[in-house]
Amino acid sequence: MGLGYLTLNRLSSTLSGGESQRINLATSLGSNLVGSLYILDEPSIGLHPRDTSRLIDVLKHLKKLGNTVLVVEHDEEIIRAADEIIDIGPKAGRLGGEVVFHGTNKALYSKKNSLTARYLTGEMQIPVPMIRRKWHNSIEIKGARENNLRNLTIKFPLNNLTVITGVSGSGKSSLVGSVLYPALSRHLNEYGKQPGEFDQLTIDTSSLGSVEFVDQNPIGRSSRSNPVTYLKAYDEIRKLYAVQQLSKYNHFSPSHFSFNVDGGRCDECQGEGIIKVEMQFMADVELVCESCGGKRFKKEILDVRYRGKNIHNILEQTVNEAIDFFSSGEDSLEKRIVEKLRPLSDVGLGYIKLGQASSTLSGGESQRVKLASYLGKERSISPSVFIFDEPTTGLHFHDIRKLLDSFNALIERGHSILIIEHNLEVIKCADWVIDLGPGGGEQGGNLIFEGTPEELIKCDKSYTGKYLRPKLRT
């Protein structure tokens, strides 16, 4: 199942969700249970295509033992291996929630209103770039020896899309997360954690301003934080409500429409819309606030309306709904709101609600909210290096296409993108690929290849190249 690289003393808290699921699967195989229902949520997370086939064999073996296996998944190979498919859509958010298809793979391919079917048949696809960007400047790490890295010297190109590949445990995270990022952060930002073992860092240009590691951690620490507060779009929405006639009459300022400070927020729930009841021996219970009915604000604040909607109604809209709503107005505040919300839609998050708590977002969604925040910043910011660790986690083919468009938009502004990734759709779109391996753990840590995807598929030593070939020859 692709876990041979794990050490026996590895802490469970350091395992990814996919690794934890696969360990549980291994335990189940040893118990020989029958008549059980296994529900797996994206078990392919963190898996190289080489190991996905092993995972499929395990799932099929569980079925042969007399069990039922239900998998929530976006991986193409696992979808094609399924006996039965349930496709939900047709799109996301308010445009989804329907069973678009239920049946066999063969029957799915003829379903025209299914985005999944259209990508599987090739009717829709993520195109291979016509040209690969050339590069002149780079960041070079010499003598990287952290964990299983074998004294590597590698150049990371600037001003293009670079993807770090390799089987699970080959050293990708050690190279990028433990050596490159902390070393670069200390050099550019003059702060950061202690880098792993290496000899020298060299940067070819003086124009590089900063490095950003766009991880999957939650976007806010407060339970009241949400995507629109993170992107500062809510500041403009509060200003818009503060200039309405009823607000002026009652002397309401923008702060009255904030659920983070006293004034307009509900005094009972402190702007959260829920009351958390602590249970001594059980999990805490969350109840809808009786005072505001879950609407977060006092009645006099909710009486203020803009084009028929109060502040609660706005927060209940999805991003795409809000863009449509504010786009029809002529006010300069409305235009600024649309400008700040548009990046969320561009990265495929048009389905989330404006007031959705950040704690309910998945790791992949949180990562894309951060990406949207960078897309929304002024173009005048200095050239930066953006590092992503498996940003395709939880993404459908259609969403990956939008994600790649967002990466290209950042590169066009003079930035550089560096991605740790297993997804073949992303790898085939890279300008430059750095492949580690050949295996994981003690069998990994070597530089197998560096170059373009077209050159990678000619490298016989690379597992990545082997699985990438069909993607570049169709």
C-alpha positions as MATLAB code, in Angstrom:
seq = 'MGLGYLTLNRLSSTLSGGESQRINLATSLGSNLVGSLYILDEPSIGLHPRDTSRLIDVLKHLKKLGNTVLVVEHDEEIIRAADEIIDIGPKAGRLGGEVVFHGTNKALYSKKNSLTARYLTGEMQIPVPMIRRKWHNSIEIKGARENNLRNLTIKFPLNNLTVITGVSGSGKSSLVGSVLYPALSRHLNEYGKQPGEFDQLTIDTSSLGSVEFVDQNPIGRSSRSNPVTYLKAYDEIRKLYAVQQLSKYNHFSPSHFSFNVDGGRCDECQGEGIIKVEMQFMADVELVCESCGGKRFKKEILDVRYRGKNIHNILEQTVNEAIDFFSSGEDSLEKRIVEKLRPLSDVGLGYIKLGQASSTLSGGESQRVKLASYLGKERSISPSVFIFDEPTTGLHFHDIRKLLDSFNALIERGHSILIIEHNLEVIKCADWVIDLGPGGGEQGGNLIFEGTPEELIKCDKSYTGKYLRPKLRT';
ca = [
       0.000    0.000    0.000;
       2.969    2.295   -0.399;
       3.895    2.552    3.297;
       7.189    0.665    3.211;
       9.104    3.906    3.749;
       7.636    4.511    7.250;
       9.956    3.959   10.206;
       8.735    1.806   13.079;
       9.061    4.661   15.598;
       7.113    7.179   13.473;
       4.615    9.118   15.626;
       0.970    8.699   14.579;
       0.460   12.475   14.906;
       2.855   12.987   11.961;
       0.899   10.736    9.590;
      -1.221   12.229    6.815;
      -4.909   11.338    6.529;
      -4.169    9.002    3.632;
      -1.369    7.241    5.544;
      -3.629    6.721    8.579;
      -6.351    5.223    6.400;
      -3.918    2.859    4.705;
      -2.538    1.682    8.060;
      -6.115    0.933    9.179;
      -6.629   -0.978    5.942;
      -3.518   -3.046    6.605;
      -4.872   -3.862   10.067;
      -8.196   -4.928    8.564;
      -6.470   -7.234    6.092;
      -4.734   -8.995    8.958;
      -7.991   -9.514   10.854;
      -9.745  -11.237    7.918;
     -13.073   -9.574    8.723;
     -16.020  -10.426    6.464;
     -19.416   -8.825    5.987;
     -18.116   -5.366    6.903;
     -18.630   -1.973    5.259;
     -15.432    0.024    4.698;
     -15.869    3.759    4.008;
     -12.714    5.535    2.829;
     -12.348    9.255    2.159;
      -9.663    9.797   -0.499;
      -7.237    7.038    0.562;
      -4.999    7.957   -2.403;
      -3.853   11.179   -0.685;
      -0.058   11.319   -0.807;
       0.230    8.288   -3.086;
       2.413    8.127   -6.186;
       0.709    6.486   -9.216;
       3.024    3.480   -8.729;
       1.452    2.822   -5.335;
      -2.155    3.555   -6.355;
      -2.356    0.203   -8.170;
      -1.273   -1.508   -4.931;
      -4.037    0.293   -3.044;
      -6.579   -0.841   -5.640;
      -5.419   -4.453   -5.187;
      -5.990   -4.125   -1.422;
      -9.494   -2.728   -1.925;
     -10.351   -5.541   -4.348;
      -9.013   -8.119   -1.878;
     -11.308   -6.720    0.842;
     -14.226   -7.142   -1.572;
     -13.238  -10.748   -2.334;
     -13.280  -11.522    1.383;
     -16.990  -10.632    1.401;
     -16.820   -6.974    2.432;
     -18.302   -3.842    0.864;
     -15.925   -0.985    0.051;
     -17.230    2.556   -0.418;
     -14.633    5.122   -1.526;
     -14.909    8.904   -1.914;
     -12.245    9.615   -4.503;
     -11.050   11.827   -7.386;
      -8.131    9.686   -8.556;
      -8.643    8.609  -12.176;
      -7.156    5.123  -11.746;
      -9.356    4.309   -8.742;
     -12.472    5.624  -10.518;
     -11.765    3.435  -13.548;
     -11.242    0.391  -11.280;
     -14.624    0.782   -9.527;
     -17.454   -1.716  -10.055;
     -20.119    0.902   -9.411;
     -19.942    4.705   -9.615;
     -22.110    7.343   -7.968;
     -21.408   10.762   -9.479;
     -22.599   13.817   -7.540;
     -23.045   17.208   -9.207;
     -23.379   18.474  -11.800;
     -21.214   21.220  -10.251;
     -20.440   22.413   -6.707;
     -22.348   24.284   -4.005;
     -25.823   25.470   -5.010;
     -25.201   24.018   -8.492;
     -24.550   20.538   -7.097;
     -26.108   18.139   -4.629;
     -27.743   15.892   -7.234;
     -27.040   12.297   -8.201;
     -25.934   12.859  -11.786;
     -25.191    9.196  -12.418;
     -25.352    5.804  -10.713;
     -24.111    2.753  -12.559;
     -21.098    1.091  -14.156;
     -18.016    2.738  -15.658;
     -19.096    1.877  -19.177;
     -22.504    3.487  -18.699;
     -20.936    6.604  -17.140;
     -18.938    7.415  -20.272;
     -22.105    8.223  -22.224;
     -23.439   10.624  -19.568;
     -23.086   14.067  -21.161;
     -24.044   16.154  -18.108;
     -21.314   14.576  -15.961;
     -18.042   16.502  -15.751;
     -16.385   13.324  -14.465;
     -17.481   11.393  -17.562;
     -16.370   14.147  -19.936;
     -12.854   14.144  -18.462;
     -12.628   10.337  -18.388;
     -13.602   10.090  -22.073;
     -11.273   12.907  -23.094;
     -14.095   15.163  -24.311;
     -12.803   17.654  -21.766;
      -9.184   17.657  -20.668;
      -6.422   19.623  -19.049;
      -4.301   20.603  -22.056;
      -0.562   20.093  -22.228;
       1.134   23.531  -22.521;
       2.137   24.466  -26.069;
       5.542   25.636  -24.816;
       7.589   25.173  -21.654;
       8.836   28.394  -20.069;
      12.575   28.906  -20.311;
      14.467   29.959  -17.209;
      17.642   31.888  -16.566;
      17.695   32.484  -12.795;
      17.460   29.836  -10.104;
      17.888   28.934   -6.453;
      20.537   26.302   -5.813;
      20.847   24.039   -2.784;
      24.175   22.246   -2.409;
      24.844   19.194   -0.235;
      21.311   18.500    1.070;
      21.620   15.603    3.527;
      18.478   15.812    5.693;
      16.823   12.453    6.518;
      17.365   10.156    3.507;
      18.678   12.833    1.110;
      22.016   11.745   -0.324;
      24.135   14.912   -0.510;
      22.004   16.428   -3.273;
      22.847   19.542   -5.282;
      19.772   20.834   -7.112;
      18.741   23.998   -8.950;
      15.153   25.248   -8.564;
      14.240   27.452  -11.558;
      12.623   30.868  -10.994;
       9.731   32.452  -12.927;
       8.182   29.147  -13.929;
       6.174   26.163  -12.681;
       8.471   23.591  -11.061;
       7.127   20.269   -9.738;
       8.958   18.004   -7.284;
       7.968   14.383   -7.863;
       8.891   10.902   -6.684;
       7.270    7.939   -4.961;
       6.035    8.281   -1.384;
       8.973    8.601    1.016;
      11.500    9.506   -1.695;
      12.604   12.691    0.103;
      10.420   15.411   -1.453;
       9.215   16.887    1.851;
      12.709   16.633    3.353;
      14.191   18.535    0.418;
      11.562   21.259    0.111;
       9.951   21.487    3.543;
      12.970   20.781    5.752;
      15.835   22.261    3.733;
      14.849   24.660    0.934;
      11.977   26.556    2.556;
      13.552   27.257    5.987;
      16.900   28.125    4.370;
      15.259   30.490    1.885;
      13.030   32.004    4.576;
      16.031   32.789    6.750;
      17.883   34.288    3.792;
      15.004   36.479    2.521;
      12.888   37.128    5.604;
      15.653   36.862    8.219;
      13.567   34.460   10.292;
      12.406   30.852   10.192;
      13.079   27.480   11.735;
      16.464   25.794   11.610;
      16.977   24.212    8.162;
      17.953   20.585    7.761;
      21.506   19.637    6.867;
      22.929   21.267    3.719;
      26.107   23.082    2.646;
      25.168   26.180    0.671;
      22.232   28.240   -0.660;
      22.758   30.354   -3.803;
      20.229   32.717   -5.448;
      20.990   34.023   -8.960;
      18.928   37.216   -8.642;
      18.607   40.050   -6.128;
      15.004   40.857   -7.104;
      13.489   37.922   -5.180;
      11.484   39.402   -2.309;
      10.003   36.609   -0.218;
       9.067   32.934    0.040;
       5.598   31.698    1.018;
       4.821   28.117    2.054;
       1.114   27.747    1.241;
       0.182   24.846    3.523;
      -3.159   23.207    4.360;
      -3.420   24.540    7.922;
      -6.650   26.398    8.875;
      -6.827   30.000    7.642;
      -7.761   31.491   11.034;
      -7.433   30.694   14.698;
     -10.729   32.276   15.741;
     -13.929   30.247   15.459;
     -15.444   33.357   13.817;
     -12.874   33.545   11.024;
     -14.043   32.792    7.489;
     -12.863   33.198    3.870;
     -14.207   36.749    3.393;
     -12.537   38.063    6.539;
      -9.268   36.411    5.457;
      -9.391   38.127    2.044;
     -10.487   41.457    3.598;
     -13.638   41.449    1.446;
     -15.775   41.663    4.570;
     -14.220   45.053    5.399;
     -15.776   46.461    2.220;
     -19.121   44.758    2.914;
     -19.241   46.305    6.414;
     -18.476   49.724    4.948;
     -21.316   49.298    2.453;
     -23.826   48.522    5.195;
     -22.556   51.360    7.366;
     -23.466   53.969    4.703;
     -27.079   52.831    4.354;
     -29.712   55.342    5.457;
     -30.869   53.366    8.512;
     -27.252   52.928    9.642;
     -26.633   56.674    9.385;
     -29.816   57.387   11.342;
     -28.744   54.991   14.133;
     -25.068   56.063   13.980;
     -23.891   52.561   13.052;
     -20.246   52.361   12.009;
     -18.595   49.479   10.061;
     -17.605   47.923   13.413;
     -21.311   47.393   14.243;
     -21.417   44.852   11.396;
     -18.444   42.901   12.730;
     -18.916   39.695   14.693;
     -15.476   40.098   16.256;
     -16.141   43.161   18.423;
     -18.933   44.274   20.737;
     -21.539   46.680   19.454;
     -23.683   45.018   16.830;
     -22.958   41.357   17.361;
     -25.195   39.180   19.515;
     -24.201   39.503   23.175;
     -25.277   35.946   23.954;
     -23.153   34.020   21.422;
     -20.508   36.707   20.836;
     -21.141   36.670   17.091;
     -20.693   32.919   16.590;
     -24.356   32.032   16.044;
     -23.973   28.989   18.292;
     -23.575   28.267   21.980;
     -21.076   25.587   22.929;
     -22.116   23.467   25.897;
     -19.203   21.701   27.554;
     -19.948   18.102   28.570;
     -17.801   16.644   31.301;
     -17.457   13.105   29.979;
     -18.655   13.524   26.383;
     -17.928   15.687   23.361;
     -19.035   19.304   23.573;
     -22.507   20.069   22.189;
     -23.173   23.032   19.876;
     -26.639   24.614   20.000;
     -28.085   27.369   17.830;
     -28.123   30.622   19.812;
     -31.673   31.270   21.004;
     -31.115   35.022   21.259;
     -30.195   35.662   17.598;
     -31.431   32.414   16.057;
     -27.971   31.708   14.673;
     -27.846   35.013   12.778;
     -24.943   36.403   14.845;
     -26.214   39.988   15.096;
     -28.696   42.027   17.138;
     -32.132   42.735   15.655;
     -31.423   46.421   15.003;
     -28.386   45.478   12.932;
     -30.353   42.901   10.954;
     -32.955   45.607   10.187;
     -30.399   47.372    7.992;
     -30.860   46.152    4.441;
     -29.106   46.681    1.170;
     -31.188   45.858   -1.898;
     -33.450   43.766    0.291;
     -30.765   41.766    2.078;
     -29.417   42.170    5.623;
     -25.877   41.295    6.674;
     -26.890   37.732    7.640;
     -28.409   37.153    4.191;
     -25.136   38.251    2.597;
     -23.061   35.895    4.746;
     -25.356   33.012    3.750;
     -24.639   33.582    0.055;
     -22.073   31.505   -1.776;
     -19.096   33.308   -3.302;
     -20.567   33.014   -6.805;
     -23.973   34.226   -5.619;
     -22.353   37.220   -3.928;
     -20.342   38.063   -7.062;
     -23.566   38.039   -9.113;
     -25.372   40.117   -6.467;
     -22.741   42.833   -6.126;
     -21.818   42.876   -9.843;
     -25.234   44.322  -10.708;
     -24.538   47.472   -8.669;
     -22.739   50.650   -9.701;
     -21.352   51.640   -6.287;
     -17.536   51.753   -6.017;
     -17.735   49.730   -2.797;
     -19.588   46.984   -4.661;
     -16.905   46.886   -7.337;
     -14.192   46.517   -4.689;
     -16.172   43.687   -3.058;
     -16.369   41.838   -6.396;
     -12.632   42.377   -6.999;
     -11.809   40.821   -3.624;
     -14.227   37.888   -4.057;
     -13.306   37.049   -7.656;
     -10.043   35.208   -6.766;
     -12.036   32.748   -4.617;
     -14.122   31.841   -7.638;
     -11.008   31.686   -9.836;
      -9.457   28.984   -7.613;
     -12.654   26.920   -7.681;
     -14.169   27.996   -4.354;
     -17.252   29.736   -5.709;
     -19.462   27.223   -3.898;
     -18.457   28.055   -0.304;
     -20.551   30.488    1.763;
     -19.144   33.900    2.647;
     -19.734   33.321    6.351;
     -18.610   29.688    6.412;
     -16.400   29.061    9.437;
     -12.772   28.398    8.531;
     -12.822   25.340   10.815;
     -15.239   23.633    8.383;
     -12.923   24.019    5.392;
     -10.833   21.060    4.274;
      -7.052   21.319    4.083;
      -7.198   21.708    0.307;
      -9.853   24.424    0.576;
      -7.808   26.341    3.150;
      -4.802   26.135    0.847;
      -6.812   27.563   -2.056;
      -8.180   30.388    0.114;
      -4.563   31.366    0.802;
      -3.806   31.157   -2.912;
      -6.790   33.426   -3.600;
      -5.465   35.962   -1.103;
      -2.182   36.176   -3.027;
      -4.019   36.501   -6.344;
      -6.009   39.370   -4.866;
      -2.980   41.333   -3.727;
      -1.592   44.257   -5.672;
       0.641   43.444   -8.630;
       3.321   45.723   -7.184;
       4.481   43.181   -4.582;
       8.021   41.977   -5.165;
       8.647   38.645   -6.947;
       8.101   35.738   -4.564;
       8.485   31.974   -4.473;
       5.238   30.155   -3.632;
       5.625   26.591   -2.356;
       2.648   24.203   -2.361;
       2.490   20.707   -0.875;
       0.028   18.562   -2.862;
      -2.488   21.335   -3.647;
      -4.635   18.917   -5.699;
      -5.770   17.091   -2.541;
      -9.560   16.764   -2.762;
      -9.773   18.272   -6.258;
     -11.757   17.072   -9.255;
     -10.227   17.276  -12.757;
     -12.245   20.458  -13.417;
     -10.929   22.115  -10.250;
      -7.332   21.168  -11.088;
      -7.709   23.014  -14.380;
      -8.796   26.162  -12.498;
      -5.941   25.720  -10.040;
      -3.385   25.595  -12.863;
      -4.868   28.779  -14.336;
      -4.329   30.462  -10.958;
      -0.706   29.275  -10.831;
      -0.114   30.664  -14.323;
      -1.623   34.003  -13.266;
       0.924   34.271  -10.441;
       3.802   33.374  -12.767;
       2.677   36.040  -15.248;
       3.046   38.573  -12.428;
       6.691   37.614  -12.040;
       6.407   35.036   -9.258;
       7.695   31.449   -9.109;
       5.683   28.327   -8.247;
       7.201   25.228   -6.658;
       4.916   22.232   -6.069;
       5.344   18.877   -4.338;
       2.903   16.719   -6.262;
       1.929   13.211   -7.420;
      -0.931   14.232   -9.705;
      -0.030   13.472  -13.327;
      -2.223   16.281  -14.686;
      -0.121   18.828  -12.786;
       3.188   17.136  -13.615;
       2.458   17.159  -17.355;
       1.810   20.933  -17.156;
       5.107   21.723  -15.397;
       7.866   23.731  -17.025;
      10.494   21.822  -15.032;
      10.358   18.538  -13.091;
      12.693   17.386  -10.305;
      12.216   13.664   -9.655;
      13.556   11.945   -6.514;
      13.815    8.242   -5.747;
      13.948    5.673   -7.061;
      12.069    4.230   -4.079;
      11.094    5.425   -0.619;
      12.982    5.491    2.673;
      16.413    3.889    2.395;
      15.775    3.258   -1.307;
      15.126    6.953   -1.949;
      16.888   10.268   -1.508;
      18.609   10.313   -4.923;
      18.146   12.820   -7.735;
      16.734   10.671  -10.531;
      15.938   13.392  -13.046;
      15.655   17.142  -13.640;
      14.280   18.621  -16.853;
      11.078   18.990  -18.876;
       8.194   16.461  -18.801;
       9.036   15.463  -22.397;
      12.537   14.528  -21.280;
      11.270   12.824  -18.114;
       9.243   10.204  -19.999;
      12.498    9.054  -21.650;
      14.135    8.369  -18.251;
      13.924    4.610  -17.637;
      14.965    4.965  -13.984;
      11.970    7.150  -13.144;
       8.683    5.627  -11.964;
       7.091    9.037  -12.505;
       8.227    9.075  -16.139;
       6.743    5.633  -16.737;
       3.279    6.693  -15.559;
       3.498   10.108  -17.237;
       4.091    8.725  -20.757;
       0.409    8.102  -21.645;
      -0.447   11.675  -20.606;
       2.012   13.159  -23.112;
       1.303   10.781  -25.979;
      -2.458   11.161  -26.274;
];
